[in-house]
Amino acid sequence: MLLAVLSLAAMTSTLPEYKSELLARTNGGSTYNLPVYAMVNSTSPSINDAGEVAFIAVSGGVDQNGDHSEQAAVWLKTRNDLDGRIVYYAPKEKMVSDPKMLDRGDVLFSQFDEITSDGIFSFNSQKQMTENIFPAKNMAAVNYPQATSDASYVFRSTDSENNRSFFEYRSDKLSEIINEDGGYSYLFGPSVNAASQWIFKARVGEKFNYAEEAPDQIVLLTPHFTAFGEKSYQKTVLAQDSDSDPLSPYKSFDNSPAITNAGLVVFTAVLKDRVRMIVAVKDGVHYEVAREGQNDISQIEMFSPQINDNGFVVFRAKNSKGLRGIYLANPFATPTAEVKRLLGEGDSILTDQGMGAILRKNDFPGFGGNVDINNNNEIVVSTVVATENQKWIFGTAIYKLHPL
């Protein structure tokens, strides 16, 4: 295990300092905690509250049968593992989605090819085996698999006619939560918490009208139960763009809002002056997390921000020099919100090859995919690391950032 304290600006803050831990690295025949010749490209690692991490890779070397192959794979490091390992290899010609690391230690992902979906899979950490827990039938795509606290699995599906719906699957019973017949032309990827609350962006209007000029909303679904245990959902529009409401400050929204188990919501919006801003919602009140032109942020990148139950938001952005970085914010801090750059392109970081740095190159990003945070304020991120003088690339690396 490699640990190094990140260099952060000294300031009085509710936001913690961090140290980094290298989880895995790959660069052709040179790897760390990954098979030789494995590849990791733009993966979005996922972390649970136990600090366990999963991400997708493409295996190298030989497969389970001893044949040379490249296969989509799922990598996992649990609390009981000194090093992480690949726990699942998909069949040849199949792909897997970015995984969801569940708090019970299981890993959820979907498997598919260019034509069909095989449904939702789960690596069970107790049984040490992968199960196809929901074999997709009559569904062209199954995306965004997640789980709730009552042993339900939820996801977005697309049928053969390109209609999208949200479903819940529990005890072999499949229930449709919402579809595009209810006034929505497009349902974007949802985020679902343990209490079965759904948050998502929806395009309003006639089916298949995908024009950007169509109104967009950020929609919250909250479950309610009758005395007989029947579940229904109350719909709340948390935000709408100016195509829906001329008085709205928001011109448009990015595609993937997120919700915590405590019901906190985060999303990215473009304001009417075309400035991008990240917004957190608590008890229906909107709080500014960060915006372009402030805190030395020149551009908020189009990757999904994440929020935890402590109200801390992690996101990707570029500074005034155009260098990408990982930022942490506390929009609920008093008297003013706080924003801190944790790690950026060109910053020094410890690798298994010695001291290195995050890649700083004009035509290639030093970070890949979404960043994630758990309720212990631990963060996982995919980076590209190089020598400190930037002359040699060590490859793609996954780091966990630990609060001090």
N, C-alpha and C positions, 0 to 999 in steps of 0.2 A: 504494500500500500504506500503510495507516494503522497505526501502532504506538503503543502507550501502555503505560506500566508500571502494573500494577494495584496498588492500595493494599492491602498485606497487613501483618498484624501481625508485628512484628519478633520473631524468636525463633531460637534455635539449633536447627536441624532438618535431617534428611536430606531433607526435602521442599523443592523449589526455589521461588524466587520466579518470578513470571510477568509477561510483557508480552502485550498483546492485539493482534491483527490483525483488522481488519474484512474479511471476505471478500465479503459481499453483504448488501444491504438492499432491502426493498421496502415501499412504502406508496402504493398507487394509482399515480398518474402520476409519483411521485417514487421513483426506484430507484437502486441502486448495483450495478453488475456483474450486473444482471438486466434483462430486457425490461420496458418500461413496462407497468404494470398486471399484472405477474406477482404471484402470491400464494405465500406460504410460511406454512403453518400446522402447528404441532406436528410438524415434520419432525425426524428423527433423523439428523444428519450422520454420515458415516463417514470415518475417516482411516487411511491406511496408514503404513508406517514411513518412506516418503519425504516425508511431510507433505502428500500429495495428498488432496484432500477431495471428496466427492460428497454430494449431498442431493437430495431430490425437491422440486419446485415445481409450481405450476399456471401455465402460460404466459398472457401477456396479449397484446394487440395482434393481430397476424395470424400465421397458420400458414405452413408451407412453401409453400402454394399461393396465398398472398396473401389468404386468407379470414379474416375476424374469427372468432376461436375461443378457447376456453379448453380447454387440453389438459394432461394430466399430462405432466411433463417431468423429465429428469434433468440436473442441473447438475454440472459437473466443473471443478476447478482442478488441473492437473498441475504438476510441478516446472518445466516449460517454459513455463507460462502466466504472463504478468504479471497478467492478470485471468482470472477464471473465466468459463464460458459454459455455456449449455444445449447439450448434445450429442445429446439424443434427445427427440423429441416422440412420445408415444403416440398411436395413432389415437383419434379422437373416441369418447367413451363408454367408453374403456378407462382403467384405473387401473394404477399401478405401485407396487411395494413400496418401502419404504426400501432404499436401495442398500447393497451391500457393496463397499468400496474395497479391491481386491486389491493386494498388494505389487508385482505386475508392471505396475501402472498401469491395469488393466482395471476396469470397474465391472459388478458383477452385480446383477440385479434380476429380479423376476417381473412379468408383465403379466396382467391379468385384467379381467373385468367382474363383474356381480352373479351370473352364472350359471356361467361357464366360465373356465378358465385357459388362457392361451396358452403357458405354460411359462416357462423361464428364458431371459433375454436377457443379453448381454454387450456393452458398448461396448468395442471393441478400440482401445486408444490408439495402437497402431502403425499399424493399417489406417485409423484414424479412421472407423470404421463400427460399427453395431450389428448383432449376429447373434443369431438365435433358436437358441441352442445346444442347447436341449432342448425341442422342441415337445411339450407335454403331450398325451397320448392316454389317454382313459378316466380322467382325473383331474379331479375337480371343483375342486381347489385345489392349487397348488404354492407353498409358503411357505418362508421362511428359506433362500434359496439361498446357498451358501457354496462355497469351493473348497479343495482340499488341495494339497500340494506335488507330488503325482504326477499332476497334470492331471485329477483327479477333481472332479466337481461333486456336491454333496450337498444334500439338501433334505428337507422333510417334505411328504407329500402327503395329500390327503383324497379318497376315492373317492365315487362317487354314493350309496353307502349310509352315508356319514359314518364310514368307518373310516380311521384315520390310520396311516401307515407312514413310516419313514425309508428313503431310497433313496440309492444312489451311482450316478452315471452317468459312465462312462469309456469312451472309444473306441467309442461307439455301443452299449455294453453297459449295461443297467440292472439293478442288483442291489438287492434288498430287504435292509436291514440288520436291521430289527426292526419288528414290527407289534403290534397290540393283541390278537392271538390268544394271546399268551404270558403272560397273567395281568394285563395292563394294561387299564384301562377308558378311559384317556386319556393320550396322549403330547403333552406340551406342547412349545413351540418349543425346538429344540436349538441348541447352540453347538458348532462343530467346529473343531479346530485343524489346522495344516499336516500333522501326523502322523496324521490321520484318527482322533483321539480325539474321542468324542462325549460331551457332558455335557447332561443334560436332567432335567426334573422329570417324574415319571410317577405317575399315580394307579393304585393297585393294586386289583384286584377284577374283578367280572364286567363284560363289555363293556356300555357305555352307562350304567353306574352312576356318575354324575358327582357324587354327593352329597359335600359338603365333609367329611362324617364318614368318608369312605373314606380308607384309608391313603395317604400320599404319600411318595415317595422322591426323593432326588437320585442319579441313576444315571450312572456312567461306563462307557463302552464303549472298550476298548483293542484295537487290531488285533493279530493274530498271524498269522504265515505258516508254512505247511508247507514241507517241502523241495522240493515241487513248485510253490511259489508261490501256493498257495491261501490265501485270506484268511478268517479267522474272527475273532470278537470275544469277548473276555473281559469279563464284566459284573461291576462292583464297585458296591455300594451305599455311597456316601460319607456319606449322612445319611438318616435316616428320622424321621417325625414321631411324636408320642406315640400316634397311632392305630395305628401299626405296632409301636411299642415303648414301653410305659409308662414306661421309664426314660429315654427321650430327652428332652433339654431343650427340643426344638423342638415347638411346637404345630402350626405349618404353615409352608409355604414360598411365596414368590412364584414367578411362573411361569417366569422366564428366567435361569437361571444362565449363567455364561460361563467359558470355558477359554482359556488362553494356549498358545502354541506350546511353552513350557517345562512345560506340564502343571499350572500353577497354576489353581485354581478359585475362583470367588466366587459366592455366592448370598445372598439375603435371607431371613431366617426370622423368624417370630413366636414368642417364648418363651411359656412357660406362664403368665407374669404379663401377657401381651398386649403386652409391650414388643418392638418391632421391632429386629432386630440384623442387621448385615451380617457374613458369615463368609467367611474365605478358607481354602482347604485347600491345604496343601503337604506332599507325601509322606504323605498320609493323616491329618495332624494339623490340627485345626481351630484357627484363630486369630480372635479377635475383631477386626473392622475398626472398627466403630462401633456404638453403640447409643443408642436414645432415652433422654434424661435425662442424657447425658454430653456433654462438649465443647460445651455450649450447643446441643445438638441436641434439639429438641422432637418432631420427626416426620421419619422417613425416608420419602421419597416412594416410590410404587409404580412407579418406573422402574428399568430394569435397571442395576445397578452393572457397571462394567467394570474389568478388571485387566490389567496388562501383565506382560511377562517380568521386569521389575524388582521386581515385587510391589506396585507402586503401584495403588491402587484409587480410581476416581473415581465419584462418586454425587451424587444430588440429595437435599436435605433442607431442613427449615425450622429456623430458630434459635428461641430462647426468645421472640422477639418475633413469631413466626409468619411471618417473611420467608424466602422460598425462596432457596436458594443452591446453588452448585457446590462440592463438598468433595473434597479429596484426602487419602488416608490411606496410611500405610505400616504395615501390621499386623505386619511382621517386624522393625521397628526395635527396637533394644535400648537401654536396658533395658525400655522400654515402647513400645507402639504409638503412632503419631503421627497426628493428624487436624488438617487445616487447612481453613478456609473460604476459597476462592479469590475468589469473586465472588458477590454477592448482590443482591437487589432493593433499589433505592435507591442502589447504588454508582455512582460516576462512571465513565464510560467514553468513549473517543473515538469519534465517529461521523464519517461523511462530511459531516455538517451542523455539525460543530464538537463541542465538549464536550457530552456528554449523560449519561444515567444509565439503568441498568436500571429498567424500569417497576416502580413500587411502588404497587399498587392492590389494595384488599381483594377485589374481585370479579373480578379478571383476573390470571392468572399472568404473571410476568416472564420465565419460561423455558418452552420447549416441547420435548417429545420426550426421547429418551435422549441422554446425553452420551457421548463416545467418547474413548479415549486410545490412543496408539501406543507403541512400545517406546523412542522418544526422549522420552517423557513430554510430548509435545504433545497438546493437548486441543482438541476441537471441540464447540461448543454453540450451540443456537438460543436467541435471546433476543428480548424486545420492548424497544426503546429509546425513551426520551422525553427531553424537555428536563430539565435539572437540577432545575427547579422543579416538574416532573411535570405541567405544564399542557398540553403538546402531545406527541403521540406521533409519533415518527419512523418507526415501523413495526417489522416483524420483521427481525432481523439474524442472520447467522451469523458467529461469531467463532472464530478459532483462537487458543489460548493457548500462547505459546512459553515454555519454561523459560529463565531467565536463567543 
